[in-house]
Amino acid sequence: MSDVPAPVALLCPGQGAQRPGFTRAWMQHPVFARRMAELSSATGLDLSHHGTDSDAGTLRDTAVAQPLIVAAGLAAAALLPRSPADLVLAGHSVGEVTAAALAGVLSQGAAVTFVAERGRAMAAAAGLNDTGMSAVLGGDLDEVLTAVSRHGLVAANINGAGQVVAAGPLGGLAALAADPPAAARVRSLQVAGAFHTPHMAPAERALAGPAAALSPADPWVPLLSNADGTVLSDGAEVLRRLVSQVSRQVRWDLCMTTLERLGVRTVVELPPAGALSGLVKRALPGVRVISLRGPDDLDSLSGLFGPAPV
């Protein structure tokens, strides 16, 4: 048997994973609280308050949710022990910004500033039409995709493990829920628009200017693209994909295929953790999954990342 350790994947969740109070326990840790305060200053939003006290309606606001999710992930990552050299990073939707910052493509300040612009631009695009997103759980993939198309919708996310996210006009989503594919159920998602579809084209155009002002570095570890599961090594290409992804389909299923191909045996999901952990558990049953839902879960990392730096 090889003595080379299997790589560890650090996963960064996307919008929809947030829930009221999800940072409350984390805020008891002074390093996390200090980092949240610093990232709040960079965005002009009180992310410390939003993560602990804002209600579900406020957290549904794209302009709040996206910078909050990225900041919480970055603040929690600051509590991790020293990272192993064989780390792999991947993020779902806006979580790819978190992953890019942890990979060194963007500074953390630049990442949250960019994602605040992203959230505002996507919120503005969502306000142009009455659109939304629904998860289609179960069923045959081809039949699900056919049903989604039949109702004038787009498969915005193909997440694997029997999950597809349909997006588009609210009328089409209601029709899909009333007439779901065989052996599938449809669940409405708490998001404000049809993200990762052509409805977000105005947001993609709006992000071109802020992106052009950034100076990306090449990632220091393998960074997966949620467009196709490709391992990226060029910082400029990472940034280009961060802009185009707002109106582009997310293929988390292909990211999980790449994790398997790379020999990943352990994944750690940053807060707000849970959604990606569930997908990995179903798609890659032999992989150890650690969901960091609160600071007590950091104990599960003992021996995995090695000692913390002094």
C-alpha positions as CSV (number, residue, x, y, z in Angstrom):
1,M,0.0,0.0,0.0
2,S,1.1,3.6,-0.7
3,D,2.3,5.7,2.2
4,V,1.2,8.9,0.4
5,P,-1.8,10.4,2.3
6,A,-5.1,10.8,0.6
7,P,-6.0,14.4,-0.2
8,V,-8.5,16.2,2.1
9,A,-11.2,18.3,0.4
10,L,-12.4,21.5,2.0
11,L,-15.9,22.3,0.7
12,C,-17.6,25.7,0.7
13,P,-21.4,25.9,0.6
14,G,-23.5,28.2,-1.5
15,Q,-26.6,30.3,-1.1
16,G,-29.6,28.5,0.4
17,A,-27.5,26.8,3.0
18,Q,-27.8,29.8,5.4
19,R,-30.3,29.7,8.3
20,P,-31.1,32.2,11.1
21,G,-28.5,32.1,13.9
22,F,-26.0,29.8,12.1
23,T,-23.0,31.8,13.3
24,R,-24.2,32.4,16.9
25,A,-22.1,29.6,18.4
26,W,-19.1,30.5,16.2
27,M,-19.2,34.1,17.4
28,Q,-18.2,32.9,20.9
29,H,-14.7,32.2,19.5
30,P,-12.7,35.4,19.5
31,V,-10.8,34.7,16.3
32,F,-14.0,34.1,14.4
33,A,-15.7,37.2,15.8
34,R,-12.7,39.3,15.0
35,R,-12.5,38.0,11.4
36,M,-16.3,38.6,10.9
37,A,-15.9,42.2,12.1
38,E,-13.0,42.8,9.7
39,L,-14.9,41.3,6.8
40,S,-18.0,43.3,7.7
41,S,-16.0,46.5,7.3
42,A,-14.9,45.4,3.9
43,T,-18.5,44.9,2.7
44,G,-20.3,47.8,4.5
45,L,-22.7,45.2,6.1
46,D,-23.0,44.1,9.7
47,L,-22.4,40.5,8.9
48,S,-21.9,39.7,12.6
49,H,-25.4,40.8,13.3
50,H,-26.9,39.1,10.3
51,G,-25.3,35.7,11.1
52,T,-26.6,35.7,14.7
53,D,-29.9,37.7,14.8
54,S,-31.4,38.3,11.3
55,D,-34.5,36.4,10.4
56,A,-35.1,34.1,7.5
57,G,-36.6,36.8,5.4
58,T,-33.5,39.0,5.7
59,L,-31.2,36.1,5.0
60,R,-33.1,35.4,1.9
61,D,-32.0,38.7,0.5
62,T,-29.2,37.9,-2.0
63,A,-27.3,41.0,-1.2
64,V,-27.1,39.9,2.5
65,A,-26.8,36.1,2.1
66,Q,-23.9,35.9,-0.3
67,P,-21.3,38.1,1.6
68,L,-22.5,36.5,4.9
69,I,-21.9,32.9,3.6
70,V,-18.5,33.8,2.2
71,A,-17.4,35.7,5.3
72,A,-18.6,32.9,7.6
73,G,-16.6,30.3,5.6
74,L,-13.5,32.4,5.7
75,A,-13.8,33.1,9.4
76,A,-14.3,29.5,10.2
77,A,-11.3,28.5,8.1
78,A,-9.2,30.7,10.2
79,L,-9.8,28.3,13.1
80,L,-8.6,25.3,11.2
81,P,-5.3,23.7,12.2
82,R,-2.4,24.1,9.7
83,S,-3.6,22.9,6.3
84,P,-2.0,19.8,4.7
85,A,-0.1,20.1,1.5
86,D,-2.5,17.7,-0.1
87,L,-5.6,19.9,0.2
88,V,-8.3,20.2,-2.5
89,L,-10.7,23.2,-2.5
90,A,-14.2,23.3,-4.0
91,G,-17.2,25.6,-3.6
92,H,-20.8,25.4,-4.7
93,S,-22.1,28.5,-6.5
94,V,-21.0,31.5,-4.4
95,G,-19.0,29.1,-2.3
96,E,-16.5,29.1,-5.1
97,V,-15.6,32.6,-4.1
98,T,-14.8,31.3,-0.6
99,A,-12.7,28.5,-2.1
100,A,-10.9,30.9,-4.4
101,A,-9.9,33.1,-1.5
102,L,-8.7,30.2,0.6
103,A,-6.7,29.0,-2.4
104,G,-5.0,32.5,-2.5
105,V,-6.5,33.6,-5.8
106,L,-8.0,36.6,-4.1
107,S,-7.3,38.3,-0.8
108,Q,-10.0,37.8,1.7
109,G,-10.9,41.5,1.6
110,A,-11.1,41.5,-2.1
111,A,-13.2,38.3,-2.1
112,V,-15.9,39.7,0.2
113,T,-15.9,43.0,-1.6
114,F,-16.4,41.2,-4.9
115,V,-19.1,39.0,-3.5
116,A,-20.9,42.0,-2.1
117,E,-21.0,43.4,-5.6
118,R,-22.1,40.0,-6.8
119,G,-25.0,39.8,-4.3
120,R,-26.2,43.3,-5.2
121,A,-26.0,42.6,-9.0
122,M,-27.8,39.3,-8.7
123,A,-30.5,40.8,-6.5
124,A,-31.0,43.5,-9.1
125,A,-31.3,41.0,-11.9
126,A,-33.7,38.9,-9.8
127,G,-35.9,41.9,-9.4
128,L,-36.5,42.3,-13.1
129,N,-38.8,39.2,-13.3
130,D,-40.7,36.9,-10.9
131,T,-38.4,33.9,-10.9
132,G,-37.2,31.4,-8.4
133,M,-35.6,27.9,-7.9
134,S,-36.9,24.5,-6.7
135,A,-35.0,21.3,-5.9
136,V,-36.1,18.2,-7.7
137,L,-35.3,15.3,-5.5
138,G,-35.1,11.7,-6.9
139,G,-36.4,10.4,-10.2
140,D,-34.5,9.4,-13.3
141,L,-32.1,12.2,-14.4
142,D,-33.2,12.2,-18.0
143,E,-36.8,12.3,-17.1
144,V,-36.2,15.1,-14.6
145,L,-34.4,17.2,-17.2
146,T,-37.1,16.6,-19.7
147,A,-39.8,17.7,-17.2
148,V,-37.8,20.8,-16.3
149,S,-37.5,21.8,-19.9
150,R,-41.2,21.1,-20.6
151,H,-42.2,23.6,-18.1
152,G,-40.0,26.4,-19.5
153,L,-37.4,26.0,-16.8
154,V,-33.6,25.5,-16.7
155,A,-31.6,22.9,-14.8
156,A,-29.5,25.5,-12.9
157,N,-27.7,23.0,-10.8
158,I,-27.1,19.3,-11.4
159,N,-25.9,18.4,-7.9
160,G,-25.7,14.6,-8.2
161,A,-27.0,12.1,-5.6
162,G,-30.5,12.5,-7.2
163,Q,-30.8,16.2,-6.9
164,V,-31.4,18.8,-9.7
165,V,-32.3,22.4,-9.1
166,A,-34.8,23.9,-11.6
167,A,-35.0,27.6,-12.1
168,G,-37.1,30.1,-14.0
169,P,-40.5,31.8,-13.9
170,L,-42.6,31.1,-10.7
171,G,-45.5,29.9,-12.9
172,G,-43.2,27.2,-14.4
173,L,-42.0,26.2,-11.0
174,A,-45.6,25.9,-9.7
175,A,-46.5,23.7,-12.7
176,L,-43.5,21.5,-12.1
177,A,-44.4,21.0,-8.5
178,A,-48.0,20.1,-9.5
179,D,-46.8,17.6,-12.1
180,P,-43.4,16.3,-10.8
181,P,-41.4,13.6,-12.7
182,A,-42.0,10.0,-11.7
183,A,-40.6,9.1,-8.3
184,A,-39.5,12.6,-7.7
185,R,-40.6,15.4,-5.3
186,V,-40.2,19.2,-5.8
187,R,-39.2,21.5,-3.0
188,S,-39.1,25.3,-3.3
189,L,-35.8,26.9,-2.3
190,Q,-35.5,30.1,-0.2
191,V,-33.7,32.2,-2.9
192,A,-34.8,35.3,-4.6
193,G,-34.4,34.5,-8.3
194,A,-33.4,32.1,-11.0
195,F,-29.6,32.0,-10.3
196,H,-27.2,30.3,-12.7
197,T,-29.5,30.9,-15.7
198,P,-29.7,33.4,-18.5
199,H,-32.0,35.5,-16.2
200,M,-28.7,36.5,-14.5
201,A,-27.1,37.9,-17.6
202,P,-27.4,41.5,-16.3
203,A,-25.5,40.5,-13.2
204,E,-22.7,38.9,-15.2
205,R,-22.3,42.1,-17.2
206,A,-22.3,44.2,-14.0
207,L,-19.5,42.1,-12.5
208,A,-17.2,42.7,-15.4
209,G,-16.0,46.0,-14.1
210,P,-15.3,45.0,-10.5
211,A,-13.5,41.9,-11.7
212,A,-11.3,43.8,-14.1
213,A,-10.0,45.8,-11.1
214,L,-8.7,42.6,-9.4
215,S,-5.3,41.0,-9.7
216,P,-5.8,37.3,-9.2
217,A,-2.9,35.0,-8.2
218,D,-2.6,31.3,-9.2
219,P,-4.1,29.0,-6.6
220,W,-1.6,27.3,-4.2
221,V,-3.7,24.1,-4.1
222,P,-6.0,22.3,-6.5
223,L,-9.2,24.3,-6.9
224,L,-12.2,22.8,-8.6
225,S,-14.5,24.7,-11.0
226,N,-18.1,24.1,-10.3
227,A,-18.8,24.6,-14.0
228,D,-17.3,21.2,-15.0
229,G,-15.3,19.8,-12.1
230,T,-12.0,20.9,-13.8
231,V,-9.0,21.4,-11.6
232,L,-7.9,25.0,-12.1
233,S,-4.3,26.3,-11.7
234,D,-4.5,29.7,-13.4
235,G,-5.8,32.6,-11.3
236,A,-7.1,34.6,-14.3
237,E,-9.2,31.7,-15.4
238,V,-10.6,31.3,-11.9
239,L,-11.7,34.9,-11.9
240,R,-13.2,34.6,-15.4
241,R,-15.2,31.7,-14.2
242,L,-16.3,33.5,-11.0
243,V,-17.9,36.1,-13.2
244,S,-19.5,33.8,-15.8
245,Q,-20.9,31.4,-13.2
246,V,-23.7,33.7,-12.1
247,S,-25.5,32.9,-15.3
248,R,-24.0,29.4,-15.9
249,Q,-25.1,26.0,-14.8
250,V,-23.5,24.5,-11.7
251,R,-22.3,20.9,-12.1
252,W,-21.6,19.8,-8.5
253,D,-22.0,16.2,-9.7
254,L,-18.8,16.7,-11.7
255,C,-17.0,18.2,-8.8
256,M,-17.8,15.1,-6.8
257,T,-16.6,12.9,-9.7
258,T,-13.3,14.8,-9.6
259,L,-12.9,14.4,-5.8
260,E,-13.3,10.7,-6.3
261,R,-10.8,10.6,-9.1
262,L,-8.3,12.6,-7.0
263,G,-8.5,9.9,-4.3
264,V,-10.1,12.2,-1.7
265,R,-11.1,10.1,1.4
266,T,-12.2,12.9,3.7
267,V,-14.2,16.1,3.1
268,V,-14.7,18.9,5.5
269,E,-17.6,21.3,4.9
270,L,-17.3,24.9,6.2
271,P,-20.3,26.7,7.6
272,P,-23.2,27.0,6.9
273,A,-22.5,23.3,6.7
274,G,-24.9,20.4,5.8
275,A,-26.1,20.6,2.2
276,L,-22.8,19.5,0.5
277,S,-22.1,17.0,3.2
278,G,-25.4,15.3,2.5
279,L,-24.6,15.1,-1.3
280,V,-21.2,13.6,-0.7
281,K,-22.6,11.1,1.7
282,R,-25.0,9.8,-0.9
283,A,-22.7,10.0,-3.9
284,L,-19.5,8.9,-2.3
285,P,-20.4,6.6,0.5
286,G,-16.9,5.5,1.3
287,V,-15.7,9.1,2.0
288,R,-15.5,10.4,5.6
289,V,-17.6,13.6,5.9
290,I,-17.1,16.2,8.6
291,S,-19.7,19.1,8.8
292,L,-18.5,22.1,10.7
293,R,-21.9,23.2,12.1
294,G,-20.3,24.8,15.2
295,P,-17.0,25.3,16.9
296,D,-17.4,22.0,18.8
297,D,-17.1,20.2,15.5
298,L,-13.5,21.4,15.2
299,D,-12.6,18.5,17.5
300,S,-13.4,16.1,14.7
301,L,-10.4,17.4,12.8
302,S,-7.9,16.2,15.4
303,G,-5.1,14.4,13.6
304,L,-6.4,15.2,10.2
305,F,-4.7,18.5,9.4
306,G,-1.7,18.2,11.8
307,P,-0.9,20.6,14.6
308,A,-1.9,24.2,14.5
309,P,0.8,26.7,13.7
310,V,2.5,28.3,16.7
